[in-house]
Amino acid sequence: MTSTFGQGPLFFPLTFRPRRSPLFPARSGTLVARRVTMLTRDECGASGGSRTCRREAEYGRMTHPAVDWSQLSHAYGPADDIPGLFVRLNGSQEDEKVWHDLWSALCHQGTVYEASYAALPALAAIATGRAPGERKQAVLMGGLIVAEADATLRGRYASQITELMSVTRACLADVPADEPEMFVYLAQGLLAFEGVPIWSQQLELLFEEFEAECSECEALTCILLGEYVDECDAELHPASPDELTGVGARIYNMARDAGHDQVAAWATHLFGYATCPECETRFSISVGIAGQEHS
């Protein structure tokens, strides 16, 4: 789980890793579960209400004409409130609350729902500027959703995934050097759109506390990375850049090319080694993570 910014990392084993929106920290350590207010039929008939309902219907047809949102579900039940939330995005201060509600309903603690996938056309429309809203929010949410998609769902939303992938690359180029965590979140989303297994969900371990499995004795070693790496009790052995391969090499080079030297340094640790406190074997941290994912 990503910790609330400013509070340091929180520990959750890899088998239970609740997640949240990278842009909206949890409150008091938990994501506020707040049911979104829905327009009833009576409200739609009230002054101004019919205009809002028409906008919802138009937005629903624009983003995904075949979706009957009332037949889909999200974290709190029927998803017929989702088009209304997207309609409320207009660049005002209200947008923060709307995005909070969207994250809470569609990606509650990292869980995605059938309505989450149906929202991908709306998120792609926002990311590409066809609909109002913050494009960074759209690609971050889209990445978390797509990371859970199977081959059938990826095929169904292939065009939206392609659009989100392109915008994510553009967002990565704009991340300031003093926002390394945002760079990691976006890189993780990019891997999700590309269909890269494991690291499309676990790349955020670059700045978290977690457990990795020793390849020799299968004991779990607590690893602490990111800005708190010096506080890690485990004996860590960062990889040299020329040792890195695959995703590790790619993330290192992406970070260095973008001026994110801090993220590049984190990558040498995540894709480096640790000494097991039980059997004193030096094992690959990334392999230890992958082993837990497949166990």
C-alpha positions in Angstrom: 0.0 0.0 0.0 1.2 3.5 -0.7 1.5 5.5 2.5 -0.2 8.8 3.0 2.2 11.4 1.8 4.2 12.9 4.6 3.6 10.0 7.1 6.2 7.6 5.8 5.7 4.1 4.4 3.1 1.8 5.8 3.7 -2.0 5.7 1.4 -4.5 4.1 2.5 -7.9 2.9 2.3 -8.5 -0.8 -0.6 -10.8 -0.3 -2.7 -7.9 1.0 -1.9 -4.6 -0.5 -4.8 -2.1 -0.4 -4.2 0.8 -2.8 -5.6 4.2 -3.4 -5.5 7.1 -5.8 -1.9 8.5 -6.0 -3.3 12.0 -6.1 -5.7 11.7 -3.2 -4.0 10.4 0.1 -6.1 8.3 2.4 -7.5 10.2 5.4 -6.4 8.9 8.8 -4.8 5.9 7.1 -8.0 4.7 5.2 -9.8 5.7 2.1 -13.0 7.4 3.0 -15.9 5.3 1.7 -18.5 7.9 0.8 -21.5 7.0 -1.3 -22.1 9.5 -4.1 -25.4 11.3 -4.2 -27.5 10.0 -7.1 -30.2 11.9 -9.0 -33.6 10.3 -8.6 -36.3 10.4 -11.2 -38.1 13.1 -9.2 -34.9 15.2 -9.1 -34.6 14.8 -12.8 -38.0 16.4 -13.2 -37.1 19.3 -11.0 -35.9 22.7 -12.4 -32.5 22.1 -13.9 -32.5 18.4 -13.1 -33.7 17.3 -16.6 -30.8 19.3 -18.2 -28.3 17.4 -15.9 -29.9 14.0 -16.7 -29.7 14.8 -20.4 -26.0 15.7 -20.1 -25.5 12.4 -18.3 -27.2 10.5 -21.0 -25.2 12.3 -23.7 -22.0 11.7 -21.9 -22.8 8.0 -21.5 -23.5 7.7 -25.3 -20.4 9.6 -26.2 -18.0 7.5 -24.0 -19.7 4.0 -24.4 -23.0 3.9 -26.2 -23.7 0.2 -25.4 -23.3 0.5 -21.6 -26.4 0.3 -19.3 -24.8 1.6 -16.2 -27.7 0.5 -14.0 -26.8 -3.1 -14.8 -23.2 -2.6 -13.7 -21.8 -2.4 -10.2 -18.9 -0.7 -8.3 -17.7 -0.6 -4.7 -21.0 0.7 -3.4 -23.6 -1.0 -5.6 -25.3 -0.1 -8.9 -23.1 2.1 -11.1 -25.8 4.4 -12.6 -24.3 7.3 -10.8 -21.0 7.1 -12.7 -22.0 9.1 -15.8 -23.2 11.9 -13.6 -19.9 12.1 -11.8 -18.0 12.3 -15.1 -20.4 15.1 -16.2 -19.5 17.1 -13.1 -15.8 17.4 -14.1 -15.4 20.9 -15.5 -12.1 22.2 -14.3 -13.5 23.8 -11.2 -12.5 23.3 -7.5 -15.3 20.7 -7.4 -13.3 18.4 -9.5 -11.2 17.2 -6.6 -14.2 15.9 -4.8 -15.6 14.3 -8.0 -12.3 12.5 -8.6 -12.2 11.3 -5.0 -15.7 9.8 -5.5 -14.7 8.2 -8.8 -11.6 6.6 -7.2 -13.6 5.5 -4.2 -16.3 3.9 -6.3 -14.3 2.4 -9.2 -10.9 1.6 -7.6 -11.7 1.2 -3.9 -8.5 0.2 -2.1 -7.2 -1.1 -5.4 -10.2 -3.3 -6.2 -11.7 -2.9 -9.7 -15.3 -3.7 -10.7 -17.2 -4.3 -13.9 -18.1 -0.6 -13.9 -14.4 0.2 -13.7 -13.7 -1.3 -17.1 -16.8 0.4 -18.6 -15.3 3.7 -17.5 -12.2 3.3 -19.6 -13.8 5.1 -22.7 -14.6 8.1 -20.4 -11.1 8.1 -19.0 -9.6 7.9 -22.5 -11.8 10.8 -23.6 -10.6 12.9 -20.6 -6.9 12.0 -21.2 -7.0 13.0 -24.8 -9.0 16.2 -24.2 -12.2 15.1 -25.8 -13.9 15.5 -22.4 -13.1 17.9 -19.5 -11.1 16.6 -16.6 -7.5 16.2 -15.4 -5.6 14.0 -17.8 -3.1 12.8 -15.1 -6.0 11.5 -13.0 -7.5 9.7 -16.0 -4.3 7.9 -16.9 -3.5 6.9 -13.3 -7.0 5.5 -12.8 -6.9 3.8 -16.2 -3.6 2.2 -15.4 -4.8 0.7 -12.2 -7.9 -0.7 -13.9 -6.1 -2.1 -17.0 -3.5 -3.8 -14.8 -6.3 -6.1 -13.6 -7.8 -6.7 -17.1 -7.6 -10.1 -18.8 -7.0 -10.7 -22.5 -10.7 -10.4 -23.3 -11.1 -7.1 -21.6 -7.9 -5.8 -23.1 -9.2 -6.7 -26.5 -12.5 -5.0 -25.9 -10.9 -1.7 -24.8 -7.8 -1.9 -27.1 -8.4 1.5 -28.7 -8.8 3.2 -25.3 -5.7 1.5 -23.9 -3.7 2.7 -26.9 -4.9 6.3 -26.3 -4.1 6.1 -22.5 -0.7 4.7 -23.2 0.2 7.6 -25.5 -1.0 10.2 -23.0 0.9 8.5 -20.2 4.1 8.8 -22.1 3.5 12.5 -22.5 2.7 12.9 -18.8 5.9 11.1 -17.8 7.9 13.7 -19.8 6.3 16.5 -17.8 6.8 15.2 -14.2 9.1 17.6 -12.2 12.3 16.1 -10.7 11.0 16.7 -7.2 8.0 14.4 -7.8 9.7 11.0 -8.0 6.7 9.1 -6.7 4.4 10.5 -9.4 7.0 9.4 -12.0 6.8 5.9 -10.6 3.0 5.8 -10.6 2.9 6.9 -14.2 5.6 4.5 -15.2 3.6 1.7 -13.5 0.5 2.7 -15.5 2.5 2.7 -18.7 3.6 -0.9 -18.0 -0.1 -1.8 -17.4 -1.2 -0.4 -20.7 1.7 -2.3 -22.3 0.6 -5.5 -20.7 3.7 -6.1 -18.6 3.0 -8.6 -15.8 3.8 -8.1 -12.1 5.5 -4.6 -12.4 2.3 -3.0 -13.8 1.1 -3.4 -10.2 4.3 -3.7 -8.1 6.6 -1.0 -9.4 5.4 1.3 -6.6 7.5 -1.0 -4.3 10.3 1.3 -5.4 9.4 3.5 -2.5 7.6 1.2 -0.1 8.2 -1.3 2.6 7.4 -4.9 1.7 8.5 -8.5 2.1 10.6 -10.5 -0.4 11.1 -14.2 -0.4 14.6 -15.8 -0.2 15.2 -18.0 -3.2 17.1 -20.5 -1.0 15.1 -21.0 2.2 11.9 -19.2 1.3 12.1 -17.0 4.4 10.6 -13.5 4.1 12.8 -10.5 4.4 11.4 -7.1 5.2 12.7 -4.6 2.6 12.4 -0.8 2.9 13.2 1.3 -0.2 12.7 4.8 -1.5 13.8 7.7 0.6 13.8 5.5 3.7 16.3 2.9 2.3 18.9 3.9 4.8 16.5 2.8 7.6 16.2 -0.7 6.2 17.4 -3.4 8.6 18.1 -5.9 5.8 21.5 -5.9 4.2 20.9 -4.5 0.7 23.2 -4.8 -2.3 22.1 -2.4 -5.2 22.7 -3.6 -8.7 25.2 -1.7 -10.8 23.4 -0.1 -13.8 25.2 -2.4 -16.3 23.8 -5.4 -14.4 20.2 -4.4 -14.9 18.1 -6.2 -17.5 14.5 -6.2 -18.6 12.1 -4.0 -16.7 14.8 -3.0 -14.2 17.0 -1.7 -17.0 14.1 0.0 -18.7 12.9 1.9 -15.6 16.5 2.9 -14.7 17.1 4.3 -18.2 13.6 6.0 -18.4 14.3 7.7 -15.1 17.8 8.8 -16.0 16.7 10.1 -19.4 13.9 12.1 -17.7 16.2 13.6 -15.0 14.8 11.5 -12.2 18.1 10.3 -10.8 16.4 9.4 -7.5 14.0 7.0 -9.2 17.0 5.5 -11.1 18.8 4.9 -7.7 15.7 3.3 -6.3 15.6 0.9 -9.3 19.1 -0.3 -8.5 17.8 -1.4 -5.1 14.5 -3.0 -6.2 16.2 -4.9 -9.0 19.3 -5.5 -6.8 19.9 -8.0 -4.0 19.4 -8.6 -0.3 21.0 -10.9 2.2 18.6 -13.3 3.8 18.8 -13.0 7.6 17.9 -16.7 8.0 20.4 -18.5 5.7 22.7 -15.6 4.7 22.0 -16.2 1.0 22.2 -13.2 -1.3 19.0 -13.3 -3.3 17.4 -11.1 -6.0 14.8 -8.9 -4.5 12.8 -8.7 -7.8 12.8 -12.5 -8.2 11.6 -12.8 -4.6 8.7 -10.5 -5.3 7.8 -12.4 -8.5 8.0 -15.7 -6.6 5.4 -14.4 -4.1 3.2 -13.2 -6.9 3.1 -16.7 -8.4 2.8 -18.7 -5.2 
